[in-house]
């Protein structure tokens, strides 16, 4: 098996549905850029952020953690057998962080001022540290993807017409990049892992600053540690979900040997996250708030039970680890739980003391978020059909009927 572009039709009924949803989101986004945040969102001075920050940015950063967790596993720890899932995880992280940056630009009142933090430093700001780390890590991800681009086009550069004289220079440039990155890639891999641990935890620091505006079930001094642990915990399950969905979409057999091991490693990581989360709750005695059965307590219990306890028990079962549908279900629960955790911290738990009402996302906000998710899926599909990202199985082996694309 080796990475190669996936062959097949790009347009399918599902892809057409994604295109329509993405187009709707882009239309609403254009309206927001033309007429401002107030024309599309339900944001106010009391609630300055909503799902564009809670889901698109905070959730997107967490769910893109598969990039640095698999990089640490495959390259830093030299687990060669997991190399088949590293490139798909890298592509998912690269696209995820790209849309995180776009999400921040969309939510900022003046997107044209996004460059200011580059020259107007504020070392006392937690958000400044997050912004700089995300920006640097995004560049690192694109650099890590360059060898895939070089592998695809080295010896195959065929520019048409007036650009034909550039074929040889471009090919030489690609070969030089490939040789140079082969010797220095370890620097970027280590930098990516370090940068990820920094900004994953600093997002928690941002909410610690909110103080009494946050519900006690989530407001804790160790919130940066909990954010980091949750990001590490969701890394492998997110890789499993992405790999399973891609395999099913293209009619490929999933890499169950590697994916089962990732699920097996996810169990202790979830256990550590759960231990710190429950331990903090008992140390601060915030469990008393669970007896109220209000919105906060219900969302907190859903986050812990659906996102940690149930998938943890599933990952401890050999039958789940050997079953593609059950392994996908367990991993999807972790992804849902971490996404819910970010929504809880940034939206559910956030209650300004003088707010006249509560925040409910507008249809425009939901449309942009759904559109971004669909657009990310479309770009991912296009990228794996152009570049050698997914390791293709031996074509001499039959593909089980349940993995084949129908229609």
N, C-alpha and C positions, 0 to 999 in steps of 0.2 A: 504494500500500500504506500502511496505517496500523494502529496497534495497536488491537485490538478483542478482546472476550471470545470465546473459542473455543467454537463450538457443537458439541454432540454428547452422547453418553451418558457419564455418569460411570462407571457400573458396567460393567465388561467382565470376562471370565475372568481376565485378568492382574491387574486391580484387586482382584478378590475374593481372589486369592492374596496380594497385598500386605496386604490387610486382615487376613487370618488370621495372617500373620507378624507384623504390627504388634501385633495383639491378644496374641499369645504373648509378645512382648517386654514389653508393658505389664504383663502378669500377673507375669512374673518381676521386673520393676521394683517392682511393688507389694510382692512378697515381700521384696525387698531393703530397702525403706523400713520395713517392719514389723519385720524380724528382723535387720537389719544387714548389713554387707558380708560377714562370715564365712559367712553362710547361703547366699550365692549365688556368691561369687568364690573364686578360689584365691590371693588376695593374702595376703602374710605381712609380717612386719617387715622381712625382707630384700628382698622385692619389693613395695614399697608401691603400685606402679601396674602396670597391665596394658593390655589392649586398649582399655579405656574411655578411657585417656589417650592411648595410642599411636595409636589409630584415630579414636575419636569426637572427641577434642579436638585433638591435634597434627595428625592427618591432615585433620580437618574444617576447621581454620583454613587449612591450605595449599590445600585444594581449593576453598575459597570465595574464592580470590584473583582469580577472574575478575571479581568486582565492582569491585575497585579498578583492575585493569589495563584493563578496557574503559572505565571512567569516565575514566581518564587519557587513553586513546586518543580517545574520542568528545567529551569535554567540555573537557579541558585542552588537547589538541592540535587540537581542532576538526575531527576527521575525521567529517564529517556522514554519510557513507555507511555508517558502522557503528552508527548509532542503532537500527537494527532489532534488534541483538543486545544493546543496553545494558540494556533493561528485563528481559529474561529472565535476564541475568547478575546484575542487581541483585536480583531475586527469589531466585535461587539463593543468592547471598551472604547475603541477609537470613535466609533459612531455615537456611542452613548455620551461621551464627553463633548463631542462636537455639538450635540443637541442640548446639552447642559449649558454650554456657552451661549447658544442661540436663545435658550430659555431665559437666561439672565438678561440678555439684550432686550428681549421682548418685554420683560417685566419692569425694566428700568424706565423711568419717566422720560429720560433723554438718551436714547440709544446711541446717538452720535457722540456722546461723551464717555463711551466705554473705555477709551484709551487713557483717560485721566490717571487711573491707579498706576500706570506704567511709569509716570514721571512725577506724580503727586503722592508720595509715599506717606502712609500713616502707620507707623510701627506699633501703635497702641490699639489698632483695630483687629479683632479676630477675623472679620470679614475680609480685610485686606490680605491677611495670610492665606485665607481660603482661595481668594481670587488669584493670587500669585502662584500658589501651588497648582491649582487647576490649569492655569495658563501654561505653566512649565510642563506639567504632566501631559497635556494635550499635545504639545510639540514632541515630547518623548515618544508618545504613542505613534505619531505619524512617522517619526524616524525609525521606530521598530518595524513599521510596516513597509518601509522602503525596500528591504531585501525581497519581499514578496513581489513588489512591482518590478524590480530588476530581474527576478527569475522569470517573470511572465514575458518580458519584452527583449531580454538579451538575445541577440541573434535573430529577432523577429521584427525589428523596427522597419516599418514600411510606410513612410510618410508619402502622401500623394502629391503629384503636380509640382508646383514651385517649391514645395518643402522637401522634395526628394534629396537635394544635396545635403540636408541635415541628418540623413539616416546614419551615416558613419560617425559623425561627431556625437550624436545622441547615444548610439550604441557604446562608444568609448566612454561616455560619461556614466552610463549605467554600469559598465564593468568596473570603472574606478570606484563608484559608490559601493558596489557590492564587495569589492576587495577591502575598501576602507572600513566599512561597517562590520565586516567579518572579524576584524581585529579589535574593534572598539565597542561592539554591541554590548559587552558585559557592563560597560560603564552606564549605558542608557537603561539597561534592565535593572541594575541596582538603584539608579536614580529614580526610576519609575516606582519601585517598591517603597522607597523612602518617602517620596512625595505623596504617594497614596495614603500611607499611614498618617502623615501630617494633616492633610486636609480632611480626611475622613473623621478624625477626632475633633478638628477645629470647628466643624459644623455643629457638634455638640456644645462646644464652648460658646458659640453664638447664642444658643438658646439658654445657657446658664445665665448669661447677661440679662435675659428677660426677667429674672427674679420672680417676684410675686405675680407677674402677669401670666405665669404658667401654673397649671394645676399641679398640686403636690405629688400626684402619682408619677409625674414625669420630671418634675423639677428636682434635680439632685446635683451635688458637686461632682459626681463621677459620670455625668452625662457624656463628656468627651470619650471616656473609656467605653461606655455602653455603645456609643455610635461606632467606635472602631471595632469592637467585638461583633456587632451586628453586621458590619460590612464584611468582615472576614468570614462570618458564618454563612452569608448569602453568596459568597464568591463561587464555591463549587456547585451548589444547587442551581445558580443562574447559568453556569456552563452546561449543566445537565439539561436544563430546559431549552436553552438555545440549540444544543446539539440534537436533542430529540426532535424538536420542531423542524429544524433544517433537514434532518434525515427523512422525516415523514413527508415534508414538502417535496423533496427531490426523489423520493422513492428509493432511498438508500438504507442500508442496514446500519443501525446505530452501533457505536463503539462500546458495546456493553461491558467489555473487560475493563476498560479505563473508566467508564461512567459509574460502574458498580463500586469501584475503588474510591472514586470521588464521593459517592454517597456514603460509603463506610467512614471516610474521613470527616464528613460533614457532621456526623453524630456527636463526637466529642466537642467540636467547636460550638454546636448548639447548646450542649450541656454546660460549657463554660459561660456562654452568654446568659443562659437561664439562671445559673448559680449566682452570678453577679447581680442580675436584675432582681431576683427574689431576695437575695441577701441585703441589697440596698434598701428594699422595701421594708424588711423587718427591722433593720437597724434604725431607719427613720420612722418606723411605726406608721407608715402611710397606708397599711393594709386596712385601716379603719374606714378609709374612703370607699372601699369595695362594697361595704354594706349598704350604701345609699342607693345602689342600682339606678344611677342617673346615666347621662350620656357618656361622661368621662369613664365611669367604672365599667360600663359595658364595652366601650372601645378598648380599654386596657385589657380586660379579660379576653376579648376576641384576639387582640394582638399576641398575647402570651399563649393562649390555647391553640389557635389556628396556626400561628407562625412559628411556634417553638415546640410546645409539648407534643402535639399530634405528629408532626414530621419527625421529631426526635425518636419517638417510639417506632415509627415506620422505618427509619433508617437503621434501627437496631435489629430489624427482622431480616434474616437471609432471604426469605421469600420475596420481600419487597425489592431487595437489591438485585435479584435475578429476574425480576419482571419489569420490562420496559414501561408498561402503563402505570404500575404502582410506583416505580421510581420517579417517573415524570410527575405523578400526583404529589408525592412527598416533596419533591423539589419545588413544584409550583406553589405549595403551601408556604414554604420558607420565603419564596420571592414575594408572595402576597403579604406575609407577615411583616417583612422588612419595609415594604412599601407602606403598609398600614402604620408601622411604627413612625415613619417620617411624617405621614399625614397627621398622626396623633400629636407628635411633638410640635409641628409647625402650625397646625390649624386647630385641632380639637382641644389641645391643652392650652392654647393661647387665648386668654380672655382679658382684654384691657379693662382696667377698673372703671372707666367712665364711658364705656361703649354703650350706645343707645340700643343696639340690637346685636344679633349674631351674624357671622359671615356665612353666606351660601353662594357657591360659585354660580356664575351666570352661564347661560347656554353658550355664549361666545367663548368663555374660558374653557369649558369642557370641549368645545369644538376644536380649539387650537391644540389642547393637550392630546386628544384623540388623533388629530391630524399629524402631530409630531411623531407619535408612536407608529402610525401607519407609514409615514414617510421613511422613518428609520428602517422598518421592515422591508420596504421596497428597495432602498439603497443597499441593504444587506444582501438581498436576493440578487441584485444586479452585480454586486462586487464579487460574490462567490461564483458567478457565472463568467466573470471576466478574469479573475485572478486565481492562482492556485492556493486556495485557502483550506478547503475541505479535503481530507484524505479519502480518496475513492477506494472502494473495495475491489478485490479481484473480480473482473467481469465474468470469469469462468464459474463463479459461485452463484447459485440461484438466490434471488432476493425473496424473502418470505412475503406472502400475499398481503399481510397486514401493513407492510412498509411501502407498498407500491402506491403511486399516485393514481387515483381514479378520476376519470373524466378528463 
